Amino acid sequence: MPDNHLVSVADQPLVSIIVPVYNAEQSLPRCLDSICAQTYQNLEIILVDDGSTDDSLTVCRKFAYRDARIHVLSQPNSGVSAARNNAIETATGKYIQFVDSDDWIDENMTFLLVQRAEREQADFIISHYCRVDGEKTTVHGFLETSACMNRLEFAQELIRNPASFYYGVMWNKLYRRDIIRRHRIYCYEQLSWCEDFLFNLTYILCTNRICAVRTPLYYYVKNDKSLTATTLTPHSSIAIRRQLFEYYKVFCTELGMFEENKKQIYKFLVATAKDG
């Protein structure tokens, strides 16, 4: 158990945990069990069924019946970004956390992320994670410092591994809802891949303090049957990466680090996610 810095539920700021759901009836119970079992209690858990054709929506409703913190939204199939955006509009927590329905989280994940955010008055928390591939589990994460950083210092770390899951995905991070709402940051629904990375680039530009938790807290399940794994081709990957690269250039330019790091930044076009 972690050191209990936030003693009672009354002292805990509300955290909105967002779970987009699409045809995940097999993995969803494990995912939701891990969220409901969090040692951090003050949660609103927003499940967004994205037009599933299996019994995912039934599973969501069964969990909502058992746990009053769960709210179920349903929409016609529109993609994971639309599902997340729908939930962001609904969320009321001080912080927002994202979990994918194939995965699960350590029982202390929300507690440790919020504890760090509250102690450091940080805008953005990132944690190490575990990659689960069948019987094999490996730990991933690049930041080795426990000190908080400003957005420029964080960006300088990011450009070393810009294609990594660690920096690019949304599920190993804690966000402040007021920053998302004030700056109207939403998932880009026109992108079918790497939309998380674009969200994070936009969010980072609006932050002042960023901290890492080096404990692996999220369990990412590698799924070779996922929509991305089965439909993404080398050609479409390059096309999307070129589109995203323009945003990446703007991000680096706004931080005044493009010219100095141009060679490293252009590597994003051919980089692979070795931790994914």
C-alpha positions in Angstrom: 0.0 0.0 0.0 1.2 3.5 -0.7 1.7 6.1 2.0 -1.8 7.5 2.5 -1.3 11.2 1.7 -5.0 11.7 0.8 -6.6 10.2 3.9 -10.3 10.2 3.3 -12.6 10.2 0.3 -13.7 13.7 1.4 -10.1 14.9 0.9 -9.8 13.2 -2.5 -10.4 15.3 -5.6 -12.8 13.6 -8.0 -11.1 11.7 -10.9 -13.0 10.9 -14.1 -11.8 7.6 -15.5 -12.9 7.2 -19.2 -13.1 3.8 -20.9 -14.1 3.7 -24.6 -15.7 0.3 -25.3 -16.1 -1.5 -28.7 -16.7 -5.3 -28.9 -14.7 -6.0 -25.7 -17.1 -8.3 -23.8 -14.3 -10.8 -23.1 -11.7 -8.4 -21.7 -14.0 -5.8 -20.2 -14.8 -7.5 -16.9 -11.1 -7.7 -16.0 -10.6 -4.0 -17.0 -13.6 -2.8 -15.0 -12.8 -5.0 -12.0 -9.4 -3.3 -11.8 -10.9 0.1 -11.9 -13.6 -0.6 -9.4 -10.9 -2.1 -7.0 -8.8 1.1 -7.0 -7.6 2.1 -3.5 -8.5 5.7 -4.6 -12.2 5.8 -4.0 -13.5 9.2 -5.3 -14.1 8.2 -8.9 -16.6 8.7 -11.7 -16.1 5.9 -14.2 -17.5 6.8 -17.6 -18.0 3.9 -20.0 -18.7 4.8 -23.7 -20.0 2.0 -25.8 -19.1 2.8 -29.4 -21.9 0.8 -31.1 -20.6 -2.6 -30.1 -22.2 -5.6 -31.9 -21.4 -8.1 -29.1 -22.6 -7.9 -25.4 -20.2 -5.2 -24.3 -23.1 -2.8 -23.5 -24.8 -5.4 -21.4 -21.5 -5.9 -19.5 -21.2 -2.1 -19.0 -24.8 -1.9 -17.6 -24.2 -4.9 -15.2 -21.2 -3.1 -13.7 -23.1 0.1 -13.5 -25.9 -1.7 -11.5 -23.3 -2.9 -9.1 -21.2 0.3 -8.7 -23.0 3.7 -8.5 -19.8 5.4 -9.6 -20.1 4.0 -13.1 -22.0 6.0 -15.8 -22.7 4.3 -19.2 -23.0 6.3 -22.4 -23.9 4.7 -25.8 -23.2 6.1 -29.3 -23.4 4.8 -32.8 -20.1 3.4 -34.0 -17.9 6.5 -34.5 -14.4 5.5 -33.3 -12.4 5.7 -30.2 -11.7 9.4 -30.5 -15.4 10.3 -30.7 -16.0 8.0 -27.7 -13.4 9.8 -25.6 -14.6 13.2 -26.7 -18.1 12.2 -25.7 -16.9 11.3 -22.2 -14.7 14.4 -21.9 -17.8 16.5 -22.4 -19.6 14.5 -19.6 -16.7 14.4 -17.1 -16.8 16.5 -14.0 -13.6 15.4 -12.2 -10.6 17.6 -11.3 -8.5 15.0 -13.1 -9.1 12.8 -16.1 -7.6 9.3 -16.6 -8.0 7.0 -19.7 -8.1 3.2 -19.7 -8.6 1.0 -22.7 -11.1 -1.9 -22.5 -8.5 -4.5 -23.4 -6.2 -3.6 -20.5 -6.2 -3.3 -16.8 -4.6 -1.1 -14.1 -2.7 -1.6 -10.8 -5.0 -1.1 -7.8 -2.9 1.9 -6.7 -2.6 3.6 -10.1 -5.1 6.4 -9.6 -3.9 7.0 -6.0 -0.3 7.3 -7.0 -0.9 9.6 -9.9 -3.2 11.9 -8.0 -0.9 11.9 -5.0 2.0 13.1 -7.1 -0.2 15.7 -8.9 -1.5 17.1 -5.6 1.9 17.2 -3.9 3.7 18.8 -6.8 0.8 20.9 -8.1 1.5 19.3 -11.4 -0.5 19.6 -14.6 0.5 16.3 -16.2 1.6 12.9 -14.7 3.1 10.1 -16.7 3.9 6.6 -15.4 5.8 3.5 -16.5 3.7 0.6 -17.7 3.8 -3.1 -18.4 3.4 -4.6 -21.9 1.6 -7.9 -21.8 2.1 -10.2 -24.8 0.7 -13.6 -24.1 2.6 -15.0 -21.1 5.4 -12.4 -21.4 5.3 -9.1 -19.5 7.9 -6.4 -19.9 8.2 -3.0 -18.2 8.5 0.2 -20.2 9.2 3.8 -19.5 11.9 6.3 -20.5 11.9 9.1 -17.8 14.4 8.2 -15.1 14.1 11.4 -13.1 11.8 11.9 -10.2 12.0 15.7 -10.4 9.2 17.7 -12.0 9.9 19.3 -15.3 8.6 22.3 -17.3 7.1 21.6 -20.7 10.4 22.4 -22.5 12.4 20.0 -20.4 9.8 17.3 -21.0 9.7 18.0 -24.7 13.5 17.6 -24.9 13.0 14.1 -23.4 10.1 13.3 -25.7 12.0 14.0 -28.9 14.5 11.2 -28.1 11.7 8.6 -28.4 8.8 10.5 -30.2 7.2 7.3 -31.5 7.1 5.5 -28.2 3.9 4.4 -26.5 5.2 5.8 -23.3 4.9 9.4 -24.6 2.3 8.9 -27.3 -0.6 7.1 -25.7 -3.2 8.5 -23.3 -3.6 5.6 -20.9 -0.5 5.9 -18.7 -1.2 9.6 -17.8 -3.2 11.9 -15.6 -4.7 15.1 -17.1 -6.3 18.1 -15.5 -9.8 18.6 -16.8 -9.7 22.4 -16.5 -6.8 22.6 -18.9 -8.5 20.3 -21.4 -11.7 22.4 -21.2 -10.1 25.8 -21.1 -8.0 25.2 -24.2 -10.7 23.0 -25.9 -8.4 20.0 -26.3 -10.1 17.1 -27.9 -9.1 13.9 -29.7 -8.8 14.4 -33.4 -11.5 12.2 -34.9 -10.2 12.3 -38.5 -7.1 10.3 -37.5 -7.4 6.6 -37.3 -4.0 6.1 -35.7 -1.7 8.2 -33.4 -4.6 10.4 -32.4 -3.4 10.0 -28.8 0.0 11.6 -29.7 -1.7 14.6 -31.2 -3.8 15.1 -28.1 -0.7 14.9 -25.9 1.3 17.4 -28.0 -1.6 19.9 -27.7 -2.0 19.3 -24.0 1.7 19.6 -23.2 1.9 23.1 -24.7 -0.7 24.2 -22.1 1.1 22.8 -19.1 3.7 24.2 -16.6 4.7 21.3 -14.4 5.1 17.7 -15.5 6.1 14.7 -13.3 6.9 11.1 -13.8 5.9 8.1 -11.7 8.5 5.4 -12.4 6.4 2.6 -11.0 4.7 0.5 -13.7 1.0 1.0 -13.1 -0.8 0.2 -16.3 -1.0 -3.2 -18.1 -1.2 -2.8 -21.8 -2.3 -5.9 -23.6 -0.8 -6.4 -27.1 -3.7 -7.4 -29.3 -2.8 -8.6 -32.8 -6.6 -8.7 -33.6 -7.1 -5.0 -32.8 -8.5 -2.7 -35.5 -5.2 -0.9 -35.8 -3.2 -4.1 -36.0 -5.4 -5.6 -38.7 -6.1 -2.5 -40.9 -2.9 -0.4 -40.7 -0.7 -0.8 -43.7 2.8 0.5 -44.2 1.4 2.9 -46.8 -1.4 4.3 -44.5 1.1 4.4 -41.6 3.4 6.7 -43.6 0.5 8.9 -44.8 -0.8 9.4 -41.2 2.7 10.0 -39.9 3.3 12.7 -42.5 0.1 14.3 -41.5 0.9 14.2 -37.8 4.5 15.3 -38.4 3.2 18.8 -39.3 1.7 19.1 -35.8 4.9 17.8 -34.3 6.9 20.5 -36.2 4.5 23.2 -34.9 4.9 21.8 -31.3 8.7 21.9 -31.5 8.7 25.3 -33.2 6.4 26.8 -30.5 8.8 25.6 -27.9 11.8 27.1 -29.8 13.5 23.8 -30.2 12.9 22.9 -33.9 16.1 24.3 -35.5 18.4 23.0 -32.8 16.9 19.5 -33.0 15.8 19.3 -36.6 17.7 16.1 -37.4 16.2 14.2 -34.4 12.7 15.6 -35.1 12.7 14.4 -38.7 13.4 10.9 -37.4 9.8 10.8 -36.2 8.8 10.0 -39.9 10.6 6.6 -39.7 10.7 5.9 -36.0 9.1 2.8 -34.6 7.5 2.2 -31.2 9.9 -0.2 -29.7 7.9 -0.3 -26.5 4.6 -1.0 -28.2 
